[in-house]
Amino acid sequence: MFRFLGLYSKYPFMFFVGEFLYYSTNIAAVIFGWFWIGQKLIEMGYERDKLKKYVIICIFISIPGGYISSRAAGMFYFPLDQWSLDFLLKQVLSGETHTFHGSLILPILLYSLLGFLFRYKTWHILDTIFLYLPLAHAIGRVSCVVVGCCWGRKVALHLFGFKIYFQNPTPLWAVGLNLCIYYFLKQLHTHTYLNPANPRNYKGATTASYLMLYGVDRLYMEIFRNERIVSMGLTQAQIVMLINILIGFCIVALIKYLRPKEASPSYVGISKPSITESYLDIKPLILLAGFVFLNLFLLFLFYYLVMKIRVFPFPFQKVHSIAQAYKLILTYFPLLILPIISIIILKKAPLPILEKFAIRSNLKDVTTFTVIGLTASVFYSVYLLILCEPRLRGLAFWPPVFILSLINAFTEEITFRLAAFGLLLNAGFKRITAILLQALLYSSAHFLLNSTLGVLSLVYGIILGVLMDRTQSITLCIICHFIIDLGAIGRPILAY
């Protein structure tokens, strides 16, 4: 923020203020993070006095270890033929690049080695570190928001004749994403280590979940940042995140296939922890995490293959003939994997599917929220097809628009309103939270196309989420979605 407000150029001393704020906030994040880690390990049964020594040593090795590791990771920005021990040393001593994921490599290795020397259980240490890593990261990113580093590209919002331009505050979105990841990991970690009723061994699940969820979030966030492309159309962070995701998958395989299905409680204290709160079953959390991961990963893959390297054509684009319009229907088929995966996960939950197509709600609720959804849908379609495009193609071009709009309405409503909303409720989220989160996930798919569509889809996702909650049916949501898609999908096909 300091940078984009021009404070550095107007007031040179603000540069030192920004640097102090940046580094002091990151140091505070490390200290608070290790305080929380220590408290959690004590809660898990670790001896307090011995643990204090471990935590203090880890705090002191975090800053220099992270600084060296972050500088060394800058080598990944250069071609392989330049890599050497001398070049690595040069990067460490005088490199200009700092990356969050790079700063973790050496400290995590040192934490693990130190834990081994203290005779602590490796998965206990790693899972607890990765539990609080997103929370500490969120604190550190606050300084990025204020100082103005790591911000994304300029955003252009065109809303009903109004034009708004601003720099994309990607660190702010990173704060929110990290807090969401922390909330999920907290539930998972509690089930793994502090729930006496948990009959299965999920050691390592917290670490794997962090690697995969943060990995796919960062894959996605990099799209909106001004980062240098390193290889294959990917940034350095995206390549590292793909490695993180792969490591997470390997840990999941280790948990699922190489460990006994039945295990004794995994807390380490002499007596059982005194936990009185009720626990959710761990399965809904795992299924929700898998759903979110798969959706964001597939959305990124769609962006990469279609928008970045253009292996497949974009299914919603301007056409010059009726044959081209019908051909667009075939290009949409890969996206059908989203509702297919959603239905599979819903069956594993298990949550109702066919029942959610019937309208069994109070007639007053149906009428009120259907009017809101239909009004918004009709207005936007009329705005796009009549006010923005007064000249449209003939009736022969309308059938492919109808088909694409219907397929897309079913695909997105099954994925977001049926699956995402249902899985969030099943995992214990409050209804208002579930409505907002499914809308955010829904809008994230549209932000890949443009920022204006992303903002509008966030509002529309909330409207349809409320409609789904009140009617307990996606049928009316599909009808509203179909109507709005007639304009959103029809405009590029029907326009001359």
C-alpha positions, -999 to +999 in steps of 0.1 A: +000+000+000+028+024+008+043+017-026+012+022-046+003+054-027+036+068-037+048+073-002+083+060-009+090+086-035+074+115-016+088+106+018+121+086+016+120+078+053+088+058+047+110+032+030+127+025+063+093+025+081+081-001+055+112-023+060+109-022+097+072-030+096+079-059+071+107-076+091+092-069+125+059-084+115+076-115+101+097-119+133+065-115+153+048-142+131+076-166+139+075-159+177+037-162+179+037-193+157+062-211+179+043-200+210+011-216+196+031-247+185+045-251+220+011-247+237-004-273+214+024-298+220+019-293+258-018-300+253-008-332+234+012-343+265+048-331+259+068-322+290+068-284+294+103-276+306+120-298+279+097-283+253+106-248+262+142-255+252+131-269+219+108-240+211+135-214+220+161-230+198+136-233+169+128-196+172+164-186+170+172-208+140+140-198+121+151-163+110+186-170+098+176-204+085+146-190+066+167-161+052+194-183+039+169-208+025+149-181+008+179-166-008+191-200-020+158-208-035+163-178-059+186-201-079+154-217-093+148-186-113+179-193-134+185-220-161+199-254-149+231-249-168+240-220-145+235-240-113+267-248-093+279-247-057+295-213-063+263-200-078+243-212-049+267-195-024+264-163-045+227-164-042+228-169-004+252-140+001+239-115-024+207-128-039+178-104-042+149-129-043+129-139-012+101-164-014+079-178+014+081-214+003+118-211-001+122-198+034+106-230+048+130-256+033+160-253+056+140-244+088+117-275+084+148-297+080+164-282+111+131-285+131+129-322+122+165-329+130+162-310+163+131-329+172+149-362+165+177-351+189+150-343+215+135-377+208+102-362+198+079-380+174+085-366+139+048-365+127+037-349+160+062-321+154+056-317+117+018-318+120+018-292+147+042-269+128+021-271+097-011-266+117+001-231+127+021-223+096-009-208+077-018-187+108+018-173+111+019-168+073-014-148+075+003-125+100+033-121+078+012-113+048-004-084+066+029-066+063+029-073+025-006-057+023+006-026+041+040-022+025+028-030-010+051-059-020+038-090-038+007-072-051-007-085-083-015-070-117-038-041-123-075-050-121-101-034-144-137-037-133-164-027-158-197-027-139-228-015-158-210+015-175-187+023-145-149+016-148-127+010-118-090+003-119-068-007-089-038-029-081-048-064-071-040-068-034-031-105-036-015-106-002-049-097+013-065-127-005-035-148+008-044-138+044-080-150+039-070-182+023-044-190+050-070-184+077-094-208+060-067-234+057-058-229+094-095-234+104-097-267+086-063-279+098-073-271+134-102-294+131-082-321+115-053-319+140-077-320+169-093-352+156-059-367+150-043-361+183-068-350+209-100-369+201-100-400+223-128-414+202-108-413+170-101-450+161-078-444+131-043-433+127-042-400+108-006-389+117+007-369+088-027-359+076-023-323+088+011-320+070-003-335+038-034-314+039-014-282+042+010-291+014-020-299-009-044-271+000-018-243+002-002-258-029-033-256-050-042-221-035-008-208-045-010-223-079-042-204-084-030-171-068+001-169-090-022-164-120-030-129-107+006-119-097+034-103-117+058-132-114+084-142-139+077-174-160+104-199-154+095-230-174+065-245-193+045-214-188+048-217-150+063-195-123+088-207-098+062-208-071+039-229-093+066-254-100+074-257-063+037-260-054+033-289-078+062-306-060+044-299-027+012-314-039+031-345-051+047-348-016+012-344+000-001-372-022+027-395-012+020-388+025-017-395+019-008-428+003+015-436+032-014-430+056-040-449+036-020-480+024+010-485+047-005-479+081-029-500+102-065-489+098-070-493+136-047-476+160-047-465+196-052-429+205-022-408+192-018-384+221+015-388+240+006-379+276+004-404+304-033-398+309-060-390+284-064-354+275-094-339+292-115-329+262-152-322+268-163-306+235-181-327+209-162-338+179-172-341+143-164-372+124-131-368+106-145-382+073-165-351+064-134-329+068-113-351+046-140-352+019-144-314+020-107-309+017-105-334-012-134-316-030-119-281-026-085-294-037-098-312-068-119-283-079-092-257-076-066-280-092-089-288-121-098-251-125-061-243-126-055-271-151-083-257-173-068-223-172-033-237-180-044-259-209-070-235-224-059-200-216-021-204-211-008-229-236-040-232-256-041-270-260-079-269-260-102-242-273-122-220-250-159-232-249-174-197-248-162-176-277-172-157-308-181-179-337-185-172-375-208-201-384-235-224-370-210-254-373-185-235-350-213-228-325-222-265-323-185-275-321-183-254-289-205-280-272-178-306-277-152-284-262-172-281-230-171-319-223-139-319-203-156-296-177-181-323-170-155-339-148-165-314-121-200-326-115-189-362-119-163-358-091-189-339-071-214-367-073-188-393-064-177-374-033-214-368-023-220-405-025-190-412-002-202-386+023-230-400+020-253-370+012-286-369-007-284-362-044-317-369-063-337-357-033-322-322-038-339-318-071-374-318-055-389-286-041-403-294-006-398-260+011-424-235+024-442-219-005-435-184+008-397-190+010-397-204-026-416-175-039-395-148-022-361-161-031-371-174-065-382-139-074-349-125-064-329-151-083-351-149-114-351-110-114-313-109-112-309-135-139-334-120-163-320-085-158-284-095-165-293-115-196-314-086-210-285-062-201-260-084-221-282-093-251-302-062-256-285-032-240-249-043-249-256-061-281-286-047-300-277-067-331-280-105-327-277-134-351-307-153-363-327-181-346-304-208-361-277-198-336-300-201-306-301-240-302-263-243-293-267-214-269-296-232-252-277-265-250-245-249-236-265-228-211-284-259-199-252-280-196-233-253-178-262-246-154-264-283-144-226-285-141-221-255-119-252-260-097-243-296-090-207-286-083-212-256-061-247-254-047-253-292-043-218-305-035-198-275-021-227-262+000-237-297+012-201-308+021-195-275+040-227-281+061-217-317+066-183-307+079-200-285+106-199-251+090-227-227+099-252-220+071-241-184+066-205-194+064-213-223+040-232-199+017-203-174+016-176-201+011-194-219-017-199-185-034-162-177-031-153-211-046-179-205-074-165-170-081-129-183-082-137-202-114-150-170-130-121-148-119-099-168-142-119-153-171-120-117-159-123-097-127-157-082-135-172-116-140-156-128-108-171-100-087-206-105-103-204-142-098-196-138-061-228-118-056-248-142-078-233-172-059-245-158-026-280-153-041-282-189-054-267-201-021-295-185-001-320-199-026-306-234-021-306-230+016-342-219+018-357-243-007-333-272-001-334-278-038-311-270-068-339-271-093-348-234-090-311-226-089-306-245-122-335-225-137-321-192-126-286-202-138-299-213-172-316-179-177-285-159-168-263-182-190-285-174-220-270-139-218-235-147-205-228-176-229-251-164-256-235-129-260-202-140-277-221-166-298-250-144-309-230-112-315-219-103-350 
